[in-house]
Amino acid sequence: MSETEKLILVIRMRGQVRVRPQIEDTLDKLLLGRLHQSRLLFITSSLQGMITKSKDYITWGEPTVEVIDSLLRKRGRLPGNNKLTDSYVKKNSSHSSIKALAKAIASGKGKVSDVEGLKPVFRLTPPSKGHRGKKKHLGVGQGGINGYRGEGINELAIRMI
């Protein structure tokens, strides 16, 4: 991982109705085709442009190792909708466990694609205690849910896992 790349967790927060075709195409390229789907991505200049373009439909921020571990354990899926297990990770990757994989991803030394067969998209549930309001951004005084959250993505992700 170079200095310009950083890990973010991206979650789609708005649905599929009345989305402009260009933005829907961008979300499809990010593999965020449905509401409450999420991905762990390393930001590059090309991905930064895609995120900026679809900012009205997604929220993103920097996840902690604990959130990545929880995401992989509870929402990591294999073909056939089977759950990800420590034994599968040990057998099909160079990592010894899900915790080791989460640490490698957080430090930039690993990727979700390191585990053979692991799906890159995590399907989440709606957040417990609900949303504040979907249409506005997280800006000062706006009270919305879309846009950049920074460390606040961890609290939201825990509520959705």
DSSP file (Angstrom, degrees, kcal/mol; ACC not computed):
  #  RESIDUE AA STRUCTURE BP1 BP2  ACC     N-H-->O    O-->H-N    N-H-->O    O-->H-N    TCO  KAPPA ALPHA  PHI   PSI    X-CA   Y-CA   Z-CA
    1    1 A M              0   0    0      0, 0.0     2,-0.1     0, 0.0   108,-0.0   0.000 360.0 360.0 360.0 130.1    0.0    0.0    0.0
    2    2 A S    >   -     0   0    0      1,-0.1     3,-0.9     4,-0.0     0, 0.0  -0.309 360.0 -98.8 -84.8 174.4    1.4    3.4   -0.9
    3    3 A E  T 3  S+     0   0    0      1,-0.2    -1,-0.1    -2,-0.1     0, 0.0   0.802 120.7  55.8 -63.6 -30.1    1.1    6.5    1.1
    4    4 A T  T 3  S+     0   0    0      2,-0.0     2,-0.4     0, 0.0    -1,-0.2   0.685  92.7  83.4 -80.5 -16.9   -1.8    7.8   -0.9
    5    5 A E    <   +     0   0    0     -3,-0.9     2,-0.3    37,-0.1    39,-0.1  -0.719  53.9 172.0 -90.5 134.1   -4.0    4.7   -0.4
    6    6 A K        -     0   0    0     -2,-0.4    37,-2.9    37,-0.4     2,-0.3  -0.981  33.5-109.3-136.7 153.4   -6.0    4.4    2.8
    7    7 A L  E     +A   42   0A   0     -2,-0.3     2,-0.3    35,-0.2    35,-0.2  -0.621  38.4 175.3 -83.5 134.0   -8.6    1.9    3.8
    8    8 A I  E     -A   41   0A   0     33,-2.9    33,-2.7    -2,-0.3     2,-0.5  -0.966  28.4-134.9-133.5 155.1  -12.3    2.9    3.9
    9    9 A L  E     -AB  40  61A   0     52,-2.9    52,-1.2    -2,-0.3     2,-0.5  -0.956  24.5-163.2-105.3 123.3  -15.6    1.2    4.6
   10   10 A V  E     -AB  39  60A   0     29,-2.7    29,-2.0    -2,-0.5     2,-0.4  -0.927   7.0-174.9-112.0 130.0  -18.2    2.3    2.1
   11   11 A I  E     -AB  38  59A   0     48,-2.8    48,-2.3    -2,-0.5     2,-0.5  -0.989  24.0-131.1-126.5 130.8  -21.9    1.6    2.8
   12   12 A R  E     + B   0  58A   0     25,-2.6    24,-2.2    -2,-0.4    46,-0.3  -0.700  27.4 176.0 -79.8 126.2  -24.8    2.3    0.4
   13   13 A M        +     0   0    0     44,-2.6     2,-0.3    -2,-0.5    45,-0.2   0.552  56.1  58.6-111.0 -12.0  -27.5    4.2    2.3
   14   14 A R  S    S-     0   0    0     43,-1.3    22,-0.1     1,-0.1    43,-0.0  -0.910  78.7-119.0-122.5 152.3  -30.1    5.0   -0.3
   15   15 A G        -     0   0    0     -2,-0.3    -1,-0.1    20,-0.1    -2,-0.1   0.290  28.8 -94.5 -78.0-159.1  -32.1    2.6   -2.5
   16   16 A Q  S >  S+     0   0    0      2,-0.0     3,-0.7     3,-0.0     2,-0.3   0.431  80.5 110.1-103.0  -2.9  -32.4    2.0   -6.2
   17   17 A V  T 3  S-     0   0    0      1,-0.2    -2,-0.1     0, 0.0     0, 0.0  -0.605  89.4  -3.7 -83.8 135.2  -35.5    4.1   -7.1
   18   18 A R  T 3  S+     0   0    0     -2,-0.3     2,-0.5     1,-0.2    -1,-0.2   0.859  85.4 153.9  54.7  45.1  -35.0    7.3   -9.2
   19   19 A V    <   -     0   0    0     -3,-0.7    -1,-0.2     2,-0.0    -3,-0.0  -0.881  51.1-109.7-100.5 133.0  -31.2    7.1   -9.3
   20   20 A R     >  -     0   0    0     -2,-0.5     4,-2.6     1,-0.1     3,-0.4  -0.335  27.1-121.0 -59.5 141.5  -29.6    8.8  -12.4
   21   21 A P  H  > S+     0   0    0      0, 0.0     4,-2.3     0, 0.0     5,-0.2   0.836 110.8  54.3 -56.7 -36.2  -28.2    6.2  -14.7
   22   22 A Q  H  > S+     0   0    0      2,-0.2     4,-1.8     1,-0.2     5,-0.1   0.904 112.2  43.5 -65.7 -39.5  -24.6    7.6  -14.5
   23   23 A I  H  > S+     0   0    0     -3,-0.4     4,-2.7     2,-0.2     5,-0.2   0.891 112.1  52.8 -72.9 -39.0  -24.7    7.3  -10.7
   24   24 A E  H  X S+     0   0    0     -4,-2.6     4,-2.3     1,-0.2    -2,-0.2   0.901 109.0  50.9 -61.2 -40.2  -26.3    3.9  -10.8
   25   25 A D  H  X S+     0   0    0     -4,-2.3     4,-2.1    -5,-0.2    -1,-0.2   0.908 110.1  49.2 -62.3 -42.9  -23.5    2.8  -13.2
   26   26 A T  H  X S+     0   0    0     -4,-1.8     4,-1.5     2,-0.2    -2,-0.2   0.916 111.1  49.1 -63.4 -43.4  -20.9    4.2  -10.8
   27   27 A L  H  <>S+     0   0    0     -4,-2.7     5,-3.0     1,-0.2    -1,-0.2   0.879 109.7  52.6 -64.3 -37.4  -22.5    2.4   -7.8
   28   28 A D  H ><5S+     0   0    0     -4,-2.3     3,-1.3     1,-0.2    -1,-0.2   0.890 106.9  52.2 -64.7 -38.6  -22.5   -0.9   -9.8
   29   29 A K  H 3<5S+     0   0    0     -4,-2.1    -1,-0.2     1,-0.3    -2,-0.2   0.821 108.2  50.8 -66.5 -29.7  -18.8   -0.5  -10.6
   30   30 A L  T 3<5S-     0   0    0     -4,-1.5    -1,-0.3    -5,-0.1    -2,-0.2   0.473 117.4-119.6 -80.3  -2.3  -18.2   -0.1   -6.8
   31   31 A L  T < 5S+     0   0    0     -3,-1.3     2,-0.3    -4,-0.2    -3,-0.2   0.825  78.1 126.2  62.9  35.9  -20.3   -3.3   -6.4
   32   32 A L      < +     0   0    0     -5,-3.0    -1,-0.1     1,-0.1    -4,-0.1  -0.564  18.8 145.2-117.2  64.8  -22.9   -1.4   -4.3
   33   33 A G        +     0   0    0     -2,-0.3     2,-0.3    -5,-0.2    -1,-0.1   0.674  58.6  42.9 -78.9 -18.8  -26.0   -2.3   -6.3
   34   34 A R  S >  S-     0   0    0     -3,-0.2     3,-1.3    -7,-0.1   -22,-0.2  -0.848  93.5 -82.9-129.9 162.7  -28.4   -2.6   -3.3
   35   35 A L  T 3  S+     0   0    0     -2,-0.3   -22,-0.2     1,-0.2    89,-0.1  -0.359 110.1  13.6 -61.0 138.1  -29.3   -0.7   -0.2
   36   36 A H  T 3  S+     0   0    0    -24,-2.2    88,-2.5     1,-0.3     2,-0.3   0.663  87.8 138.0  66.9  21.9  -27.1   -1.5    2.9
   37   37 A Q  E <   - C   0 123A   0     -3,-1.3   -25,-2.6    86,-0.2     2,-0.3  -0.735  32.3-169.1 -89.0 148.0  -24.4   -3.3    1.0
   38   38 A S  E     -AC  11 122A   0     84,-2.2    84,-2.8    -2,-0.3     2,-0.3  -0.936  12.5-169.9-137.9 160.2  -20.8   -2.4    2.0
   39   39 A R  E     -A   10   0A   0    -29,-2.0   -29,-2.7    -2,-0.3     2,-0.6  -0.989  24.3-128.6-145.3 152.0  -17.3   -2.9    0.9
   40   40 A L  E     +A    9   0A   0     80,-0.5     2,-0.3    -2,-0.3   -31,-0.2  -0.925  40.7 176.8 -98.6 120.5  -13.8   -2.4    2.2
   41   41 A L  E     -A    8   0A   0    -33,-2.7   -33,-2.9    -2,-0.6     2,-0.6  -0.934  33.2-134.8-128.7 147.8  -11.8   -0.4   -0.3
   42   42 A F  E     -A    7   0A   0     -2,-0.3     2,-0.3   -35,-0.2   -35,-0.2  -0.916  37.8-122.5 -97.3 122.5   -8.4    1.1   -0.6
   43   43 A I        +     0   0    0    -37,-2.9   -37,-0.4    -2,-0.6     2,-0.2  -0.487  38.4 167.9 -73.6 124.6   -8.8    4.7   -1.9
   44   44 A T     >  -     0   0    0     -2,-0.3     4,-2.4   -39,-0.1     5,-0.2  -0.716  52.3 -95.2-119.2 176.3   -6.9    5.5   -5.1
   45   45 A S  H  > S+     0   0    0     -2,-0.2     4,-1.5     1,-0.2     5,-0.1   0.886 125.4  48.4 -63.8 -37.5   -7.4    8.6   -7.3
   46   46 A S  H  > S+     0   0    0      1,-0.2     4,-1.5     2,-0.2    -1,-0.2   0.906 112.9  47.0 -70.2 -40.1   -9.8    6.8   -9.6
   47   47 A L  H  > S+     0   0    0      1,-0.2     4,-2.5     2,-0.2     5,-0.2   0.853 106.1  60.1 -68.2 -33.2  -11.9    5.4   -6.7
   48   48 A Q  H  X S+     0   0    0     -4,-2.4     4,-2.3     1,-0.2    -1,-0.2   0.900 104.7  49.4 -60.8 -40.1  -11.9    8.9   -5.1
   49   49 A G  H  X S+     0   0    0     -4,-1.5     4,-2.1     2,-0.2    -1,-0.2   0.890 110.3  49.9 -65.2 -39.5  -13.7   10.2   -8.2
   50   50 A M  H  X S+     0   0    0     -4,-1.5     4,-1.7     2,-0.2    -2,-0.2   0.892 111.8  48.3 -65.6 -39.8  -16.2    7.4   -8.1
   51   51 A I  H  < S+     0   0    0     -4,-2.5    -2,-0.2     2,-0.2    -1,-0.2   0.906 111.0  50.4 -68.1 -41.4  -16.9    8.1   -4.4
   52   52 A T  H >< S+     0   0    0     -4,-2.3     3,-1.0     1,-0.2    -2,-0.2   0.898 110.1  51.0 -62.1 -39.9  -17.3   11.8   -5.0
   53   53 A K  H 3< S+     0   0    0     -4,-2.1     3,-0.3     1,-0.2    -1,-0.2   0.861 117.7  37.4 -66.0 -36.3  -19.7   11.2   -7.8
   54   54 A S  T >X S+     0   0    0     -4,-1.7     3,-2.1     1,-0.2     4,-0.8   0.133  78.5 120.0-103.1  20.0  -21.9    8.9   -5.7
   55   55 A K  T <4  +     0   0    0     -3,-1.0    92,-0.4     1,-0.3     3,-0.2   0.714  67.5  63.0 -60.9 -23.3  -21.6   10.8   -2.4
   56   56 A D  T 34 S+     0   0    0     -3,-0.3    -1,-0.3     1,-0.2    -2,-0.1   0.587 110.8  38.3 -77.2  -8.8  -25.4   11.4   -2.2
   57   57 A Y  T <4 S+     0   0    0     -3,-2.1   -44,-2.6   -44,-0.1   -43,-1.3   0.486 114.3  49.0-118.4  -7.6  -26.0    7.6   -2.0
   58   58 A I  E  <  -B   12   0A   0     -4,-0.8    89,-2.7   -46,-0.3     2,-0.3  -0.846  56.6-151.0-131.4 164.3  -23.2    6.3    0.2
   59   59 A T  E     +Bd  11 147A   0    -48,-2.3   -48,-2.8    -2,-0.3     2,-0.3  -0.973  22.7 176.7-130.5 150.1  -21.4    7.0    3.5
   60   60 A W  E     +Bd  10 148A   0     87,-1.6    89,-3.3    -2,-0.3    90,-0.8  -0.979  10.4 144.0-152.0 160.6  -17.8    6.2    4.1
   61   61 A G  E     -B    9   0A   0    -52,-1.2   -52,-2.9    -2,-0.3    90,-0.2  -0.966  53.3 -64.6-177.8-178.2  -15.0    6.4    6.7
   62   62 A E        -     0   0    0     88,-0.4    92,-0.3    -2,-0.3   -54,-0.2  -0.781  48.8-148.3 -92.1 116.7  -12.0    4.7    8.2
   63   63 A P        -     0   0    0      0, 0.0     2,-0.2     0, 0.0   -56,-0.1  -0.458   9.6-126.4 -82.8 156.2  -12.9    1.4   10.0
   64   64 A T     >  -     0   0    0     -2,-0.1     4,-2.2    87,-0.1     5,-0.2  -0.474  28.9-105.1 -90.5 169.2  -11.1    0.0   13.1
   65   65 A V  H  > S+     0   0    0      1,-0.2     4,-2.7     2,-0.2     5,-0.2   0.883 121.2  55.3 -61.0 -38.8   -9.6   -3.5   13.3
   66   66 A E  H  > S+     0   0    0      1,-0.2     4,-2.4     2,-0.2    -1,-0.2   0.900 108.5  46.9 -63.5 -41.2  -12.5   -4.5   15.6
   67   67 A V  H  > S+     0   0    0      2,-0.2     4,-2.7     1,-0.2    -1,-0.2   0.908 112.6  49.4 -67.8 -41.5  -15.1   -3.4   13.1
   68   68 A I  H  X S+     0   0    0     -4,-2.2     4,-2.5     2,-0.2    -2,-0.2   0.925 112.2  48.7 -62.2 -44.0  -13.3   -5.2   10.2
   69   69 A D  H  X S+     0   0    0     -4,-2.7     4,-2.6     2,-0.2    -2,-0.2   0.924 113.3  46.4 -60.9 -46.0  -13.0   -8.4   12.3
   70   70 A S  H  X S+     0   0    0     -4,-2.4     4,-2.7     2,-0.2     5,-0.5   0.895 111.7  51.9 -64.2 -41.0  -16.7   -8.2   13.2
   71   71 A L  H  X S+     0   0    0     -4,-2.7     4,-2.0     1,-0.2     5,-0.5   0.920 113.2  44.1 -61.6 -45.6  -17.7   -7.5    9.6
   72   72 A L  H  X S+     0   0    0     -4,-2.5     4,-1.0     3,-0.2    12,-0.4   0.914 117.2  45.5 -67.1 -43.1  -15.7  -10.6    8.4
   73   73 A R  H  < S+     0   0    0     -4,-2.6    11,-0.2    -5,-0.2    -2,-0.2   0.937 126.1  26.5 -66.3 -47.9  -16.9  -12.9   11.1
   74   74 A K  H  < S+     0   0    0     -4,-2.7    -3,-0.2    -5,-0.2    -2,-0.2   0.786 136.4  24.1 -91.4 -29.1  -20.6  -12.0   11.0
   75   75 A R  H  < S+     0   0    0     -4,-2.0    48,-0.5    -5,-0.5     2,-0.3   0.455  85.2 115.6-120.0  -2.8  -21.1  -10.8    7.4
   76   76 A G     <  -     0   0    0     -4,-1.0     8,-1.6    -5,-0.5     2,-0.4  -0.556  48.7-166.0 -69.9 127.7  -18.3  -12.5    5.4
   77   77 A R  E     -E   83   0B   0     -2,-0.3    42,-2.7    42,-0.3     6,-0.2  -0.915  14.3-162.3-124.3 146.0  -19.9  -14.9    3.0
   78   78 A L  E >>  -E   82   0B   0      4,-2.8     3,-1.3    -2,-0.4     4,-0.6  -0.638  50.5 -63.0-110.1 170.1  -18.5  -17.7    0.8
   79   79 A P  T 34 S+     0   0    0      0, 0.0     3,-0.5     0, 0.0    -1,-0.2  -0.292 127.6  34.4 -54.5 140.8  -20.2  -19.3   -2.2
   80   80 A G  T 34 S-     0   0    0      1,-0.2     0, 0.0    -3,-0.1     0, 0.0   0.580 129.1 -83.9  85.3  11.2  -23.4  -21.0   -1.2
   81   81 A N  T <4 S+     0   0    0     -3,-1.3     2,-0.2     1,-0.2    -1,-0.2   0.757  81.8 157.6  60.4  28.9  -24.0  -18.3    1.4
   82   82 A N  E  <  -E   78   0B   0     -4,-0.6    -4,-2.8    -3,-0.5    -1,-0.2  -0.553  43.7-108.6 -80.8 149.3  -21.8  -20.1    3.9
   83   83 A K  E     -E   77   0B   0     -6,-0.2     2,-0.3    -2,-0.2    -6,-0.2  -0.427  31.5-106.8 -76.6 152.1  -20.3  -18.1    6.7
   84   84 A L        -     0   0    0     -8,-1.6     2,-0.3   -12,-0.4    -8,-0.1  -0.620  42.2-171.0 -76.0 133.2  -16.5  -17.3    6.8
   85   85 A T     >  -     0   0    0     -2,-0.3     4,-2.1     1,-0.1     5,-0.2  -0.846  35.9-114.6-124.9 162.1  -14.7  -19.4    9.5
   86   86 A D  H  > S+     0   0    0     -2,-0.3     4,-2.5     1,-0.2     5,-0.2   0.895 117.0  52.9 -59.7 -41.4  -11.2  -19.4   10.9
   87   87 A S  H  > S+     0   0    0      1,-0.2     4,-2.0     2,-0.2    -1,-0.2   0.882 108.5  49.7 -65.6 -37.4  -10.5  -22.8    9.5
   88   88 A Y  H  > S+     0   0    0      2,-0.2     4,-2.5     1,-0.2    -1,-0.2   0.914 111.3  49.1 -66.0 -42.5  -11.5  -21.7    6.0
   89   89 A V  H  X S+     0   0    0     -4,-2.1     4,-0.7     1,-0.2     6,-0.4   0.915 112.1  48.6 -62.5 -43.2   -9.3  -18.6    6.2
   90   90 A K  H  < S+     0   0    0     -4,-2.5     3,-0.3     6,-0.3    -1,-0.2   0.885 116.5  43.0 -64.0 -38.8   -6.4  -20.7    7.4
   91   91 A K  H  < S+     0   0    0     -4,-2.0    -2,-0.2     1,-0.2    -1,-0.2   0.841 121.7  36.4 -76.7 -34.9   -6.9  -23.3    4.6
   92   92 A N  H  < S+     0   0    0     -4,-2.5    24,-1.7    -5,-0.1     2,-0.3   0.187 118.4  32.3-111.3  15.9   -7.5  -20.8    1.7
   93   93 A S  S  < S-     0   0    0     -4,-0.7    22,-0.1    -3,-0.3    21,-0.0  -0.937  82.3-102.9-154.8 178.3   -5.2  -17.9    2.4
   94   94 A S  S    S+     0   0    0     -2,-0.3     2,-0.3    20,-0.2    -4,-0.1   0.424  91.0  96.5 -87.3   1.8   -1.8  -17.0    3.9
   95   95 A H        -     0   0    0     -6,-0.4    -2,-0.3     1,-0.1    -3,-0.1  -0.664  68.2-143.6 -95.3 149.4   -3.5  -15.7    7.1
   96   96 A S  S    S-     0   0    0     -2,-0.3     2,-0.3     1,-0.1    -6,-0.3   0.733  75.0  -8.3 -85.5 -23.3   -3.9  -17.9   10.2
   97   97 A S  S  > S-     0   0    0     -8,-0.2     4,-2.0     1,-0.1     5,-0.1  -0.948  74.2 -92.7-159.7 175.4   -7.4  -16.6   11.4
   98   98 A I  H  > S+     0   0    0     -2,-0.3     4,-2.7     2,-0.2     5,-0.2   0.887 124.0  54.5 -65.1 -38.6  -10.1  -14.0   10.7
   99   99 A K  H  > S+     0   0    0      2,-0.2     4,-2.2     1,-0.2    -1,-0.2   0.913 108.7  47.8 -61.6 -43.4   -8.4  -11.8   13.4
  100  100 A A  H  > S+     0   0    0      2,-0.2     4,-2.2     1,-0.2    -1,-0.2   0.887 111.9  50.3 -65.1 -38.6   -5.1  -12.0   11.5
  101  101 A L  H  X S+     0   0    0     -4,-2.0     4,-2.5     2,-0.2    -2,-0.2   0.914 109.6  50.7 -63.9 -43.2   -6.8  -11.2    8.2
  102  102 A A  H  X S+     0   0    0     -4,-2.7     4,-2.5     1,-0.2    -2,-0.2   0.902 110.8  48.5 -62.1 -41.9   -8.6   -8.2    9.8
  103  103 A K  H  X S+     0   0    0     -4,-2.2     4,-2.0     2,-0.2     6,-0.2   0.898 111.6  49.9 -64.8 -40.3   -5.3   -6.9   11.2
  104  104 A A  H  X>S+     0   0    0     -4,-2.2     5,-1.8     2,-0.2     6,-1.7   0.898 112.1  47.5 -65.7 -40.5   -3.6   -7.3    7.7
  105  105 A I  H ><5S+     0   0    0     -4,-2.5     3,-0.7     4,-0.2    -2,-0.2   0.925 112.0  49.9 -65.8 -44.2   -6.4   -5.5    6.0
  106  106 A A  H 3<5S+     0   0    0     -4,-2.5   -99,-0.2     1,-0.2    -2,-0.2   0.847 112.5  46.9 -64.4 -34.1   -6.4   -2.6    8.5
  107  107 A S  H 3<5S-     0   0    0     -4,-2.0    -1,-0.2    -5,-0.2    -2,-0.2   0.573 115.5-114.7 -85.2  -8.2   -2.6   -2.2    8.1
  108  108 A G  T <<5S+     0   0    0     -3,-0.7    -3,-0.2    -4,-0.7    -4,-0.1   0.504  90.5 107.1  90.5   4.4   -2.8   -2.3    4.3
  109  109 A K  S   <S+     0   0    0     -5,-1.8     2,-0.3    -6,-0.2    -4,-0.2   0.563  79.2  37.7 -91.4  -9.4   -0.9   -5.6    4.0
  110  110 A G        -     0   0    0     -6,-1.7     2,-0.3    -7,-0.1    -2,-0.2  -0.877  63.1-154.2-136.9 168.8   -3.9   -7.7    3.1
  111  111 A K    >   -     0   0    0     -2,-0.3     3,-1.3     1,-0.1     4,-0.3  -0.905  34.8-111.2-136.4 164.6   -7.1   -7.5    1.1
  112  112 A V  G >  S+     0   0    0     -2,-0.3     3,-1.3     1,-0.2     6,-0.2   0.851 117.3  63.2 -62.7 -33.6  -10.5   -9.2    1.2
  113  113 A S  G 3  S+     0   0    0      1,-0.3    -1,-0.2     4,-0.1     4,-0.1   0.543  80.0  83.2 -72.2  -5.9   -9.5  -10.9   -2.1
  114  114 A D  G <  S+     0   0    0     -3,-1.3     2,-0.7     2,-0.1    -1,-0.3   0.810  79.9  72.7 -64.7 -28.8   -6.6  -12.7   -0.3
  115  115 A V  S X  S-     0   0    0     -3,-1.3     3,-1.7    -4,-0.3     2,-0.2  -0.799  94.2-124.3 -91.3 116.7   -9.2  -15.3    0.9
  116  116 A E  T 3  S+     0   0    0    -24,-1.7     3,-0.1    -2,-0.7    -2,-0.1  -0.401  91.0   9.5 -63.5 125.4  -10.1  -17.5   -2.1
  117  117 A G  T 3  S+     0   0    0      1,-0.3     2,-0.3    -2,-0.2    -1,-0.3   0.277  87.6 137.2  91.6 -10.6  -13.9  -17.5   -2.6
  118  118 A L    <   -     0   0    0     -3,-1.7    -1,-0.3    -6,-0.2   -40,-0.2  -0.557  56.6-122.9 -73.0 128.1  -14.7  -14.7   -0.1
  119  119 A K        -     0   0    0    -42,-2.7   -42,-0.3    -2,-0.3    -1,-0.1  -0.481   9.6-140.9 -72.2 139.3  -17.3  -12.3   -1.6
  120  120 A P  S    S+     0   0    0      0, 0.0   -80,-0.5     0, 0.0     2,-0.4   0.646  80.2  74.9 -77.0 -13.7  -16.2   -8.7   -1.7
  121  121 A V        -     0   0    0    -82,-0.1     2,-0.5   -44,-0.1   -44,-0.3  -0.835  65.8-155.2-105.4 136.4  -19.6   -7.3   -0.7
  122  122 A F  E     -C   38   0A   0    -84,-2.8   -84,-2.2    -2,-0.4     2,-0.6  -0.945  11.3-143.5-110.1 123.8  -21.0   -7.5    2.8
  123  123 A R  E     -C   37   0A   0     -2,-0.5   -86,-0.2   -48,-0.5     2,-0.2  -0.779  24.3-170.7 -89.3 120.4  -24.8   -7.3    3.2
  124  124 A L        -     0   0    0    -88,-2.5    37,-0.2    -2,-0.6    36,-0.1  -0.596  18.5-120.0-106.5 167.4  -25.8   -5.4    6.3
  125  125 A T        -     0   0    0     35,-2.4     3,-0.1    -2,-0.2    -1,-0.0  -0.605  45.3 -82.1 -96.8 163.5  -29.1   -4.9    8.1
  126  126 A P        -     0   0    0      0, 0.0    -1,-0.1     0, 0.0     3,-0.1  -0.375  64.9 -88.6 -59.6 149.3  -30.7   -1.5    8.6
  127  127 A P    >   -     0   0    0      0, 0.0     3,-1.9     0, 0.0    33,-0.2  -0.335  40.9-109.8 -66.8 139.2  -29.2    0.2   11.7
  128  128 A S  T 3  S+     0   0    0     31,-1.4    31,-0.1     1,-0.3    32,-0.0  -0.428 108.4  25.4 -63.4 143.7  -30.7   -0.5   15.0
  129  129 A K  T 3  S-     0   0    0     -2,-0.1    -1,-0.3    -3,-0.1    30,-0.0   0.514 118.2-112.7  70.5   8.1  -32.5    2.6   16.3
  130  130 A G    <   -     0   0    0     -3,-1.9     2,-0.2    -4,-0.1    -2,-0.0   0.117  38.2 -53.2  75.0-179.2  -32.9    3.7   12.7
  131  131 A H        -     0   0    0      1,-0.1     3,-0.1    -4,-0.0    13,-0.0  -0.561  32.5-137.1 -93.6 160.2  -31.6    6.5   10.5
  132  132 A R  S    S-     0   0    0      1,-0.3     2,-0.2    -2,-0.2    -1,-0.1   0.842  79.5 -40.7 -83.9 -37.6  -31.7   10.2   11.3
  133  133 A G        -     0   0    0      3,-0.1    12,-0.5     1,-0.0    -1,-0.3  -0.686  50.2-145.4 169.7 134.2  -32.8   11.3    7.8
  134  134 A K  S    S+     0   0    0     -2,-0.2    11,-0.2    10,-0.2    12,-0.2   0.743  82.2  60.8 -92.6 -23.2  -31.6   10.0    4.5
  135  135 A K  S    S+     0   0    0      9,-0.1     2,-0.2    10,-0.1    -1,-0.2   0.732  90.3  68.6 -87.3 -21.1  -31.6   12.9    2.0
  136  136 A K  S    S-     0   0    0      6,-0.1    10,-1.5     7,-0.1     9,-1.0  -0.522  78.6-110.6 -98.8 164.7  -29.1   15.4    3.5
  137  137 A H  B     -f  146   0C   0      7,-0.2     7,-2.0    -2,-0.2    10,-0.2  -0.324  31.3-105.9 -84.5 171.6  -25.4   15.2    4.0
  138  138 A L  S    S+     0   0    0      8,-1.6     3,-0.2     5,-0.2     5,-0.2   0.379  75.2 133.3 -77.5   4.5  -23.5   14.9    7.3
  139  139 A G  S >> S-     0   0    0      1,-0.2     3,-1.9     2,-0.1     4,-0.9   0.076  72.2 -64.8 -55.4 168.0  -22.5   18.6    7.1
  140  140 A V  T 34 S-     0   0    0      1,-0.3    -1,-0.2     2,-0.2    -3,-0.1  -0.347 120.6  -3.0 -59.6 123.4  -22.8   21.0   10.0
  141  141 A G  T 34 S+     0   0    0     -3,-0.2    -1,-0.3    -2,-0.1    -2,-0.1   0.437 107.8  99.9  77.1  -0.6  -26.4   21.5   10.9
  142  142 A Q  T <4  -     0   0    0     -3,-1.9    -2,-0.2    -4,-0.1    -4,-0.1   0.849  64.8-157.0 -89.2 -34.9  -27.8   19.3    8.1
  143  143 A G     <  +     0   0    0     -4,-0.9    -5,-0.2    -5,-0.2    -7,-0.1   0.687  40.5 136.5  73.1  19.5  -28.4   16.1   10.1
  144  144 A G        -     0   0    0     -7,-2.0    -7,-0.2    -5,-0.2   -10,-0.2  -0.130  55.0-132.9 -89.1-171.1  -28.2   13.7    7.2
  145  145 A I  S    S+     0   0    0     -9,-1.0     2,-0.2   -12,-0.5    -8,-0.2   0.488  71.0  92.5-121.1  -8.3  -26.6   10.3    6.9
  146  146 A N  B     +f  137   0C   0    -10,-1.5    -8,-1.6   -12,-0.2   -87,-0.3  -0.528  66.0  35.0 -90.9 156.6  -24.7   10.5    3.6
  147  147 A G  E    S-d   59   0A   0    -89,-2.7   -87,-1.6   -92,-0.4     2,-0.2  -0.526  97.9 -13.7 106.0-170.3  -21.2   11.5    3.0
  148  148 A Y  E     +d   60   0A   0    -89,-0.2   -87,-0.2    -2,-0.2   -10,-0.1  -0.510  48.4 171.6 -75.7 132.9  -17.8   11.2    4.8
  149  149 A R    >   -     0   0    0    -89,-3.3     3,-1.7    -2,-0.2     2,-0.3   0.600  17.1-163.1-113.5 -20.0  -18.0   10.1    8.4
  150  150 A G  T >  S-     0   0    0    -90,-0.8     3,-1.2     1,-0.3   -88,-0.4  -0.543  78.1  -6.5  68.0-130.9  -14.4    9.5    9.4
  151  151 A E  T >> S+     0   0    0     -2,-0.3     3,-1.5     1,-0.2     4,-0.5   0.659 122.8  80.8 -71.1 -16.0  -14.3    7.5   12.6
  152  152 A G  H <> S+     0   0    0     -3,-1.7     4,-1.5     1,-0.3    -1,-0.2   0.654  73.7  76.4 -65.7 -14.9  -18.1    7.7   12.9
  153  153 A I  H <> S+     0   0    0     -3,-1.2     4,-2.8     1,-0.2    -1,-0.3   0.809  86.2  62.5 -65.0 -28.1  -18.4    4.9   10.4
  154  154 A N  H <> S+     0   0    0     -3,-1.5     4,-2.2   -92,-0.3    -1,-0.2   0.914 102.5  47.4 -64.7 -43.5  -17.5    2.5   13.2
  155  155 A E  H  X S+     0   0    0     -4,-0.5     4,-1.6    -3,-0.2    -1,-0.2   0.916 115.4  45.9 -64.6 -43.3  -20.5    3.3   15.3
  156  156 A L  H  X S+     0   0    0     -4,-1.5     4,-1.3     2,-0.2    -2,-0.2   0.921 111.3  51.9 -64.8 -44.3  -22.8    3.0   12.3
  157  157 A A  H  X S+     0   0    0     -4,-2.8     4,-1.7     1,-0.2     3,-0.4   0.895 107.4  52.3 -61.6 -40.6  -21.2   -0.2   11.1
  158  158 A I  H  < S+     0   0    0     -4,-2.2    -1,-0.2     1,-0.2    -2,-0.2   0.896 108.9  50.7 -62.8 -39.5  -21.6   -1.9   14.6
  159  159 A R  H  < S+     0   0    0     -4,-1.6   -31,-1.4     1,-0.2    -1,-0.2   0.758 116.0  42.7 -68.1 -23.6  -25.3   -0.9   14.5
  160  160 A M  H  <        0   0    0     -4,-1.3   -35,-2.4    -3,-0.4    -2,-0.2   0.636 360.0 360.0 -97.8 -16.5  -25.7   -2.5   11.1
  161  161 A I     <        0   0    0     -4,-1.7    -1,-0.2   -37,-0.2    -2,-0.1   0.497 360.0 360.0 -74.4 360.0  -23.7   -5.7   11.5
